[in-house]
């Protein structure tokens, strides 16, 4: 899958997209981390090119990210997978 591309008045902009599979490649990243540290981790860990491209698309002002949720707010948390065992 390639990122969607929008062409606006002779300017091309890539749109960052995440899937659960792509975002999970950053689960074991050295959090907290800067954009550059995450790109380095993704490169060294052999993450798919799409992960690196998505990280490069982040508008960075030297921010430090505490978790994948700060990059992709829709990333499911562990609570999303828990259910009440008493119901079953």
Residue pairs with C-beta under 8 A, 6 or more apart in sequence:
1 17
1 19
1 50
2 50
3 14
3 15
3 16
3 17
3 50
3 53
3 54
3 57
4 14
4 15
4 17
5 12
5 13
5 14
5 15
6 12
6 13
6 15
7 13
14 53
14 57
15 57
16 53
16 54
16 57
16 58
17 50
17 54
18 54
18 71
18 72
18 74
18 75
20 75
20 76
22 47
22 48
22 50
22 51
22 54
23 68
23 71
23 72
23 75
25 42
25 45
25 47
25 48
25 51
26 38
26 41
26 42
26 47
26 51
26 68
26 71
27 68
28 45
29 37
29 38
29 41
29 42
29 68
30 37
30 41
31 65
31 66
31 67
32 64
32 65
32 66
33 41
33 64
33 65
34 60
34 62
34 63
34 64
34 65
35 55
35 58
35 60
35 63
35 65
38 55
38 65
38 71
39 52
39 55
39 56
41 47
42 51
42 52
42 55
43 52
55 71
58 71
65 71
68 75
69 75
69 77
